Amino acid sequence: MSAAVMARQRVPIAPEAEGQRRRRAEIYKLHQAACGPLFNDRGEWIGPTTESTARVRFWHSLSLLSSSATRDKANAIIRRTFADRAELAPFSHFEFCAAAQILTKSRDHLSPDTEQLLVDLLREHFKRASAVRWMGYNDNFPAMENLTQCLGGDLLSDQAAKRRGVDGMMGLLEYFRRRGLLAEYSSPTYTPITLLCFADIGEYVRDPEARQLARKIENLIWLDLATHFHAPTNLLAGPHSRAYNVDSCGHLHQVHMALYQAFGSRIWLNPTRFLFPPAPKQVIHHEGDVAFMQASAVWLSSATYHPSAEVQRLVFDKPLPFRVSASTEHGTATATVMNWDEQQKKFASTGEPIEYQGGELTTTTYLTRDYAVGSATVQFHDGNQTDTFFVNFRRSAQPKSLEDISTIFSRYTVNDDAPGRPWVDPRNPSGPGSHDLLADGGRVRAIQKDGTVLALYQAKSQFLQDYKALRLTIVVPEFYRKIRRVTIGNGDDQHSAVPDIVWIEDEFCYAAFRPLIPTNHGRMDAIRIERENGYLAIQFVNYEGPPRRFTRKELLETLNGFVAEIGSRSEYGSFEAFRKRILSGEVDDKCWAGHRITRYRRPGVQLDIRHTLCYSAVTYMLIDGKPMPRPIFSATGVTWPHGRV
């Protein structure tokens, strides 16, 4: 129920909802000032280059409809969007969802013709709508479809749509009886979209049963965000199922928009401070498209969220150190092996199938006052966007700006791929490169105990071409100031011909990266430290040399990885004490009969992984000699509502 409807019916508005109403008005006002002038009175975009889709125009309209000063322009934008439809990207879940949201939240501000256009769009969609299914892929899509069926069903009095909406939510709650996290789990980009959808259903749907189902789902998603939110850095701790560069670097994105709308200024990394306008050197998603991100802030702030008191406690006042581990599952990614065609200058399919296995995975996250470190037992889907290993840490006593925080993440990189450079999708080599993503060119298996992570990498074997470089890259953004000290072994050199531990010492965070036994296909350096484009890159090299064609078998047998040890001055007292503890560890990493068998141990921790090289099937994962626990959901002091969903 909207604030306007509640006021007309004299229903008291809870303080939390009133605070969200004020913050929504605040974001809308900032957006109207920033983006209103970027459309002319005919609804045409006249601003800088931006995404040319209907979805972003609809998000702009949500804000512009709310003010009498911009309402006519908002209706003109909607009118123009339908007139341009043939020239725009095909309408998808985004547009259908936005149509239902505008009609639900802003119908009184639509002109008769734009109202009819949006109603007709819902009718068009319902003619071919099918069941809402949760198959372990991009959950934000079925979430948007669930909203469209529920709210659109109410708008059109379509009983079949409303039934599909309820059935979709029942299906997701059935999933939550066996898993603790969405398939698209802990994503700073996409988990907030799914949260938004169920918050809107829980706020506006007319059927009490549907409202209750939506509120239950919203609470379960809140538990993911709340237990993984690291209040000292204002970042969502890893691992992340799907992350763009803005997420991996720890800059403002959609999770912050939703958290600010729900909780206000306790979220210091919020859109009022870092989007209207952005800060210097800030990473802006969509190739620096500020207007797109400002429209995204409108969309995320258009909801009224319903976090419980327990959720709010977990967001801001969880006891530290804090541990959370949970299970999720994901669908398979089936593709074909691609061979480089030199004449066509592109990859061609060999017809040989390759499968990135679907299945279950377990996430583990350890949060302290100084840092948080998280990992996943395997990547989500094909792994391109997964932060399988992720660290966020503070760089000042009381972080309040992007200068006061940073992150560490890892990618297997090939040829000229590197942080800060545009990444070109090998499936579309003639397409434009993008700074939005540094995709992972490897496959990962990881296991963790508190601040210790064992991560095993191997090269992907999907793309067969001439490679001049194969390496594992550990990335630390340094946009505002360099890490205090980074060394290899006992020296100050920035490169080494033999594998050795890389040490990172910063004010509040210590890290050690012990390389596993990296396959040597020929190289000058086994380890190299480079700085470029504001990034520190630590490279564990498998191959560097003249272009060389690798077979699929050779790529599968190209192994890399590390043991990451993360600590802090408050834990160890000094960096020297941290070094002494880490140097007591030892690694055993070998291959036998098609398996990789790896063990890391030091006093207080032992981690073991054995998996197959061809299909990466796991034989065992052990923590301190025992099978790794795989709970549905386990977090310090939290009772998972299993059986009550």
C-alpha positions in Angstrom: 0.0 0.0 0.0 1.5 3.4 -1.0 1.9 6.3 1.4 -0.7 8.2 -0.6 -3.3 5.4 -0.4 -2.5 5.0 3.3 -3.0 8.7 3.9 -6.4 8.7 2.1 -7.5 5.7 4.2 -6.1 7.2 7.4 -3.8 4.2 7.9 -0.9 5.2 10.3 2.5 5.2 8.5 5.3 3.4 10.4 8.3 5.6 11.2 10.5 3.2 9.1 8.2 3.7 6.1 8.0 7.4 6.6 11.8 7.5 6.6 11.9 5.6 3.3 9.3 8.1 1.9 11.6 11.0 2.8 14.6 9.3 1.3 12.7 8.4 -1.9 11.7 12.1 -2.2 15.3 13.1 -1.7 16.6 10.8 -4.4 13.8 11.8 -6.8 14.6 15.5 -6.3 18.3 15.0 -6.9 17.4 12.9 -10.0 15.0 15.5 -11.4 17.6 18.2 -11.1 20.3 16.1 -12.7 18.4 14.2 -15.4 15.2 16.2 -16.1 17.1 18.7 -18.3 18.6 15.8 -20.3 15.2 15.2 -22.0 13.4 17.7 -24.1 9.7 18.4 -23.9 9.0 15.8 -26.6 10.6 13.1 -24.4 13.7 12.8 -26.5 17.1 12.2 -24.8 19.5 15.2 -25.4 22.1 14.4 -22.8 25.4 12.5 -23.0 25.6 9.1 -24.6 23.5 6.7 -22.5 21.9 3.3 -22.7 19.3 3.3 -25.4 16.7 1.0 -23.9 13.1 1.3 -22.7 14.0 0.2 -19.2 16.2 3.2 -18.4 13.6 5.6 -19.8 10.9 4.0 -17.6 13.2 4.3 -14.5 13.7 8.0 -15.3 9.9 8.4 -15.6 9.3 6.9 -12.1 10.9 10.0 -10.6 9.8 12.6 -13.1 6.1 11.5 -12.7 6.3 12.4 -9.0 6.7 16.1 -9.5 4.2 18.5 -11.2 7.2 20.3 -12.7 8.4 17.3 -14.7 5.2 15.2 -15.0 4.4 16.3 -18.6 8.0 15.5 -19.6 7.7 12.0 -18.0 4.5 11.2 -19.9 6.3 12.5 -23.1 9.2 10.1 -22.3 6.9 7.1 -22.0 5.1 8.2 -25.2 8.4 8.6 -27.1 9.6 5.2 -25.8 6.7 3.4 -27.4 7.1 5.4 -30.6 10.8 4.4 -30.8 10.1 0.7 -29.8 11.2 -0.7 -33.2 14.6 1.0 -32.9 15.2 -0.1 -29.3 16.4 -3.3 -27.8 13.6 -5.9 -27.6 11.4 -5.4 -24.5 12.3 -7.9 -21.8 11.5 -8.7 -18.1 12.9 -5.2 -17.3 10.3 -3.3 -19.3 7.3 -5.5 -18.3 8.3 -5.2 -14.7 8.8 -1.4 -15.0 5.4 -1.1 -16.6 3.7 -2.9 -13.7 5.6 -0.7 -11.2 4.7 2.6 -12.9 1.0 1.6 -13.1 1.0 0.5 -9.5 3.0 3.4 -8.0 2.2 6.3 -10.3 -1.0 5.6 -12.2 -2.6 8.9 -11.0 0.1 10.8 -12.6 -0.1 9.2 -16.1 -2.0 10.8 -18.9 -4.8 8.6 -20.4 -2.7 7.7 -23.5 0.4 6.7 -21.6 -1.6 4.7 -19.1 -3.2 2.8 -22.0 0.2 2.2 -23.6 1.5 0.6 -20.4 -1.7 -1.4 -19.8 -1.6 -2.7 -23.4 2.1 -3.7 -22.8 1.1 -5.9 -19.9 -1.8 -7.4 -21.9 0.7 -8.2 -24.7 3.1 -9.9 -22.4 0.4 -11.9 -20.6 -0.7 -13.4 -24.0 2.6 -15.4 -24.1 3.4 -15.6 -20.3 4.3 -18.9 -18.8 5.1 -20.3 -15.4 7.7 -18.4 -13.3 10.6 -20.9 -12.8 13.7 -20.7 -10.7 16.3 -22.8 -12.5 19.6 -21.6 -10.9 20.5 -18.8 -13.3 20.0 -15.1 -13.2 17.4 -14.9 -10.5 16.6 -11.2 -11.1 14.8 -12.3 -14.3 12.2 -14.6 -12.7 11.9 -12.1 -9.8 10.9 -9.4 -12.2 8.5 -11.8 -13.9 7.1 -12.7 -10.6 6.4 -9.0 -9.9 4.8 -8.5 -13.3 2.5 -11.5 -12.8 1.4 -10.4 -9.3 1.0 -6.7 -9.7 0.1 -6.9 -13.4 -2.5 -9.5 -12.5 -4.0 -7.1 -10.0 -4.0 -4.2 -12.5 -5.8 -6.3 -15.2 -7.8 -8.5 -12.9 -6.2 -11.4 -14.6 -6.7 -14.5 -12.3 -4.3 -16.7 -14.4 -1.5 -14.1 -14.0 -2.1 -13.8 -10.2 -2.0 -17.6 -9.9 1.3 -17.7 -11.8 2.7 -15.1 -9.4 1.7 -17.1 -6.3 3.0 -20.4 -7.8 6.3 -18.7 -8.6 6.7 -17.6 -5.0 5.8 -21.0 -3.8 8.5 -22.5 -6.1 11.1 -20.1 -4.7 10.2 -20.9 -1.1 10.5 -24.6 -1.9 14.0 -23.8 -3.1 14.7 -22.1 0.2 13.9 -25.2 2.1 17.1 -26.8 0.7 19.3 -23.7 0.1 20.1 -20.7 2.2 21.0 -18.3 -0.6 19.6 -17.4 -4.0 21.4 -19.0 -7.0 22.3 -15.4 -7.9 23.6 -15.0 -4.4 25.3 -12.0 -2.6 25.5 -10.0 -5.9 26.0 -6.2 -5.3 24.3 -5.7 -8.6 21.5 -8.3 -8.9 20.5 -9.4 -5.5 19.1 -5.9 -4.8 16.9 -6.2 -7.9 15.4 -9.5 -6.6 14.9 -7.8 -3.2 13.2 -4.9 -4.8 10.7 -7.1 -6.7 9.6 -9.0 -3.6 9.5 -5.8 -1.5 7.1 -4.3 -4.1 4.9 -7.4 -4.2 4.9 -7.4 -0.4 3.9 -3.8 -0.3 1.3 -3.5 -3.1 -0.2 -6.9 -4.0 -3.9 -7.2 -3.0 -4.0 -10.9 -2.1 -3.0 -11.5 1.6 -1.5 -14.9 0.8 0.7 -13.4 -2.0 1.7 -10.6 0.3 2.7 -13.0 3.0 4.7 -15.1 0.6 6.5 -12.1 -0.7 7.4 -10.8 2.7 8.9 -14.2 3.7 11.0 -14.2 0.5 12.1 -10.6 1.1 13.2 -11.5 4.6 15.3 -14.5 3.4 17.0 -12.3 0.9 17.6 -9.7 3.6 19.4 -12.3 5.6 21.9 -12.8 2.8 22.6 -9.1 2.5 22.6 -8.4 6.3 25.0 -11.2 7.2 27.4 -10.4 4.4 27.3 -6.6 4.9 30.6 -5.3 6.4 29.6 -2.2 8.2 33.2 -0.8 8.8 33.8 -0.6 5.0 30.1 -0.3 3.9 30.7 -3.1 1.4 29.0 -6.4 0.8 31.6 -9.0 1.7 32.2 -11.8 -0.8 31.9 -14.1 -2.5 29.7 -12.6 -5.1 27.9 -14.8 -7.7 27.9 -12.0 -10.3 30.0 -8.9 -9.9 31.0 -6.1 -12.3 34.2 -4.1 -11.9 32.4 -1.5 -9.8 31.5 -4.3 -7.4 34.9 -5.9 -7.3 36.5 -2.5 -6.7 34.1 -1.7 -3.8 32.5 1.4 -5.2 28.8 2.5 -5.0 26.3 0.2 -6.8 22.8 -1.1 -6.4 23.2 -2.7 -3.1 24.1 0.7 -1.6 21.0 2.2 -3.2 18.7 -0.4 -1.6 20.5 -0.2 1.8 20.3 3.6 1.9 16.6 3.5 1.0 16.0 1.1 3.9 18.3 2.4 6.5 19.3 6.0 5.7 22.6 7.8 6.5 24.1 5.0 8.5 25.0 3.8 5.0 27.7 6.4 4.3 28.5 4.9 0.9 25.1 6.2 -0.5 23.8 7.8 -3.7 23.3 11.2 -2.2 27.0 11.5 -1.5 28.5 9.4 -4.4 26.1 9.7 -7.3 24.8 13.3 -7.4 27.5 13.8 -8.5 30.1 10.9 -8.3 33.4 11.4 -6.4 36.7 11.9 -8.3 38.2 8.6 -9.6 35.0 6.7 -8.7 34.2 3.7 -10.8 30.8 4.2 -12.6 29.1 1.2 -14.1 28.0 1.1 -17.8 31.2 2.7 -19.0 30.8 5.8 -16.9 27.1 6.4 -17.7 26.2 8.5 -14.7 22.7 9.2 -15.9 22.0 5.4 -16.2 23.2 4.9 -12.6 21.1 7.9 -11.4 18.1 6.2 -13.0 19.0 3.0 -11.3 19.0 4.8 -8.0 15.5 6.0 -8.7 14.4 2.4 -9.4 15.9 1.0 -6.3 14.5 3.8 -4.1 11.0 3.5 -5.5 10.4 0.5 -3.2 9.4 0.4 0.4 11.5 -2.4 2.0 10.5 -4.4 5.1 13.7 -5.4 7.0 13.1 -6.8 10.4 14.7 -5.5 13.6 16.9 -8.6 13.4 18.0 -7.7 9.9 18.9 -4.2 11.0 20.9 -5.5 13.9 22.8 -7.8 11.6 23.5 -5.0 9.1 25.0 -2.6 11.6 25.7 -4.4 14.9 26.7 -8.0 14.2 29.3 -9.3 16.6 32.8 -9.3 15.1 34.4 -11.6 14.3 31.4 -13.0 12.5 31.1 -16.2 10.4 28.5 -17.0 7.8 28.4 -20.1 5.5 25.5 -21.1 3.3 24.5 -23.3 0.3 23.2 -22.4 -3.1 22.8 -24.1 -6.4 23.2 -23.1 -10.0 22.3 -24.4 -13.4 24.7 -25.7 -16.0 26.3 -23.6 -18.7 26.6 -25.6 -21.9 28.7 -24.3 -24.8 31.0 -25.5 -27.5 34.7 -25.5 -27.8 35.8 -22.6 -29.9 38.7 -22.6 -32.3 40.3 -19.4 -33.6 39.9 -18.8 -37.3 42.7 -16.7 -38.5 41.1 -15.8 -41.8 37.8 -14.7 -40.3 39.5 -13.2 -37.3 37.1 -14.7 -34.9 36.3 -17.9 -33.0 34.4 -20.7 -34.8 32.6 -23.5 -33.0 34.2 -26.9 -33.3 30.9 -28.5 -32.4 32.5 -30.2 -29.5 30.3 -29.6 -26.4 31.7 -28.2 -23.2 29.8 -28.0 -19.9 30.4 -25.7 -17.0 28.8 -28.0 -14.5 25.7 -27.0 -12.6 25.3 -28.2 -9.0 25.6 -27.0 -5.5 28.2 -24.7 -3.9 28.9 -23.5 -0.4 29.9 -19.9 0.4 32.1 -19.0 3.4 32.7 -15.5 4.8 34.7 -14.3 7.8 34.2 -10.7 8.9 36.3 -8.7 11.4 36.5 -5.1 12.2 39.4 -4.6 9.9 38.5 -6.8 6.9 36.2 -9.4 5.5 37.2 -12.4 3.4 34.9 -14.7 1.5 35.1 -17.6 -1.0 32.9 -20.1 -2.8 33.6 -23.7 -3.4 33.1 -23.1 -7.2 32.1 -20.4 -9.5 28.5 -19.5 -10.5 27.6 -20.6 -14.0 30.6 -20.2 -16.4 32.4 -18.1 -13.8 33.0 -15.0 -16.0 31.5 -12.6 -13.4 32.1 -14.5 -10.1 34.2 -13.0 -7.3 35.0 -16.5 -6.1 37.6 -15.0 -3.8 37.1 -11.6 -2.3 38.5 -9.4 0.4 37.4 -5.9 1.5 39.3 -4.0 4.1 39.5 -0.6 5.8 42.4 1.8 5.3 41.5 4.3 8.1 40.2 4.1 11.6 36.7 5.4 10.6 36.1 4.9 6.9 33.9 7.6 5.4 35.1 7.9 1.8 36.3 5.7 -1.0 39.9 6.6 0.0 39.3 4.8 3.3 38.5 1.3 1.9 39.8 -1.1 -0.7 39.4 -4.7 -2.0 41.3 -7.7 -3.2 40.0 -10.1 -5.9 41.5 -12.5 -8.4 41.1 -13.4 -12.1 42.8 -15.8 -14.5 43.9 -13.5 -17.3 45.1 -14.3 -20.8 47.1 -12.3 -23.4 46.6 -8.5 -22.9 43.7 -8.8 -20.4 44.4 -6.8 -17.2 42.6 -4.7 -14.7 41.7 -1.2 -16.0 41.9 -2.3 -19.6 38.8 -2.9 -21.7 37.9 -6.6 -21.8 36.9 -8.1 -25.1 34.5 -11.0 -25.0 36.2 -13.8 -27.0 32.8 -14.8 -28.3 32.6 -11.4 -30.0 36.2 -10.3 -30.7 35.1 -7.5 -33.1 32.8 -6.0 -30.5 33.8 -3.0 -28.3 35.8 -3.8 -25.2 34.3 -2.9 -21.8 35.8 -1.6 -18.6 32.7 -2.9 -16.8 34.1 -6.4 -16.5 37.4 -8.3 -16.2 36.1 -11.7 -16.9 37.7 -14.8 -15.3 39.5 -16.9 -17.8 39.9 -19.8 -15.4 38.0 -22.3 -13.3 38.3 -22.1 -9.5 37.8 -24.4 -6.6 38.2 -22.9 -3.1 37.9 -23.8 0.6 38.2 -21.5 3.6 38.7 -21.5 7.3 38.3 -18.0 8.8 41.0 -15.8 7.2 42.7 -18.6 5.3 41.6 -19.5 1.8 43.0 -22.3 -0.5 42.1 -21.4 -4.1 42.9 -23.8 -7.0 42.9 -22.4 -10.6 43.1 -24.0 -14.0 42.9 -22.4 -17.4 39.5 -22.6 -19.2 39.6 -24.9 -22.1 36.8 -23.4 -24.2 38.8 -21.1 -26.4 41.6 -22.6 -28.4 43.9 -19.9 -29.9 47.5 -18.7 -29.9 48.2 -17.4 -26.4 51.2 -15.2 -25.6 50.3 -15.0 -21.9 48.5 -17.2 -19.3 48.6 -16.1 -15.7 46.6 -15.7 -12.5 46.2 -12.1 -11.5 45.4 -10.9 -7.9 44.0 -7.4 -8.1 44.1 -4.6 -5.5 42.5 -1.2 -6.5 44.8 1.7 -5.5 42.9 4.7 -7.0 43.5 7.0 -4.1 46.8 5.9 -2.6 49.2 3.0 -2.9 49.3 0.0 -0.5 51.9 0.7 2.1 54.2 -2.2 1.2 54.1 -5.1 -1.3 57.1 -7.5 -1.5 58.0 -10.9 -2.9 59.7 -13.1 -0.4 62.4 -11.4 1.6 63.4 -8.8 -1.0 62.1 -5.6 -2.5 62.1 -6.8 -6.1 58.9 -6.5 -8.0 59.5 -9.7 -10.0 60.9 -13.2 -9.3 62.0 -16.1 -11.5 60.8 -18.6 -8.8 57.5 -18.8 -7.0 57.6 -17.2 -3.5 55.1 -15.6 -1.1 53.8 -12.2 -1.9 53.4 -10.0 1.2 51.0 -7.1 1.5 51.2 -4.7 4.5 48.7 -1.9 4.9 47.6 0.1 7.9 44.8 -2.2 9.0 45.1 -5.3 6.8 47.9 -7.8 6.2 47.8 -10.4 3.4 50.1 -13.2 2.2 49.6 -15.0 -1.1 51.5 -18.2 -1.3 51.6 -19.5 -4.9 50.7 -23.2 -5.4 52.8 -25.0 -8.0 52.1 -23.1 -11.2 52.5 -25.0 -14.4 55.5 -23.6 -16.3 55.0 -23.5 -20.0 57.9 -21.0 -20.5 58.3 -17.7 -18.8 60.9 -15.1 -17.7 59.2 -14.4 -14.3 57.2 -16.7 -12.1 55.8 -13.8 -10.2 55.5 -10.1 -11.2 54.0 -7.1 -9.4 52.8 -4.3 -11.7 50.8 -1.1 -11.3 48.6 0.3 -14.1 45.4 2.4 -14.4 45.2 2.7 -10.6 45.4 -1.1 -10.0 48.0 -3.2 -8.3 48.3 -6.5 -10.1 50.1 -9.5 -8.7 50.7 -12.1 -11.4 51.5 -15.8 -11.0 52.7 -16.7 -14.5 52.0 -19.9 -16.4 53.2 -18.8 -19.8 54.7 -15.7 -21.4 56.4 -15.7 -24.8 55.7 -15.8 -28.5 52.1 -16.7 -29.5 51.6 -20.4 -29.0 48.7 -22.7 -29.8 47.6 -24.7 -26.7 45.5 -27.8 -27.0 42.5 -28.3 -24.8 44.3 -30.9 -22.8 47.2 -28.6 -22.3 44.9 -25.8 -21.0 43.1 -28.2 -18.7 46.5 -29.2 -17.3 47.6 -25.5 -16.9 47.4 -25.2 -13.1 47.7 -22.2 -10.8 46.4 -21.0 -7.5 47.3 -19.6 -4.1 46.9 -19.8 -0.4 45.6 -16.5 0.9 46.2 -15.6 4.5 44.4 -12.4 5.6 45.0 -10.8 9.0 45.5 -7.5 10.7 47.5 -5.6 13.3 44.7 -6.0 15.9 44.9 -9.8 15.5 48.7 -10.3 15.3 50.1 -7.2 17.0 52.7 -6.7 14.3 53.4 -7.6 10.7 56.5 -9.5 11.8 54.3 -11.8 14.0 52.0 -12.3 11.0 54.9 -13.2 8.8 56.2 -15.7 11.4 52.9 -17.5 11.6 52.5 -17.7 7.8 56.0 -18.9 7.2 55.3 -21.9 9.5 52.9 -23.2 6.8 53.6 -25.7 4.0 51.9 -26.7 0.7 51.7 -30.1 -1.0 50.3 -29.7 -4.5 50.5 -32.5 -7.0 48.7 -34.3 -9.8 48.1 -38.0 -10.0 45.8 -40.2 -12.2 43.9 -37.2 -13.6 43.4 -35.6 -10.2 44.8 -32.5 -8.5 45.5 -33.2 -4.9 46.4 -30.2 -2.7 47.0 -29.6 1.0 47.9 -26.6 3.0 48.7 -26.7 6.7 50.1 -24.6 9.4 49.4 -24.6 13.2 45.7 -24.1 13.6 44.5 -24.9 10.1 44.6 -27.6 7.4 42.8 -27.4 4.1 42.6 -30.2 1.5 41.1 -30.3 -2.0 41.1 -33.2 -4.5 39.4 -32.7 -7.8 39.6 -34.1 -11.4 41.3 -32.1 -14.1 39.0 -32.7 -17.0 35.6 -32.1 -15.4 36.6 -30.5 -12.1 34.6 -33.0 -10.1 35.4 -32.9 -6.4 36.5 -36.0 -4.6 36.8 -34.2 -1.3 37.2 -30.9 0.5 38.5 -31.1 4.0 38.9 -28.6 6.9 41.2 -29.8 9.6 41.0 -33.3 8.3 37.1 -33.5 8.3 34.7 -33.0 5.4 33.8 -29.4 4.9 30.4 -28.6 6.4 27.7 -27.7 3.9 25.0 -26.1 5.9 21.8 -24.7 4.4 22.6 -21.5 6.3 24.8 -20.9 9.3 25.7 -17.6 10.8 26.9 -16.4 14.2 23.9 -16.1 16.5 21.4 -16.4 13.7 18.6 -18.9 13.5 17.8 -19.9 9.9 14.0 -20.0 9.5 14.2 -23.5 7.8 10.9 -25.2 8.1 9.1 -21.9 8.8 9.2 -20.6 5.2 
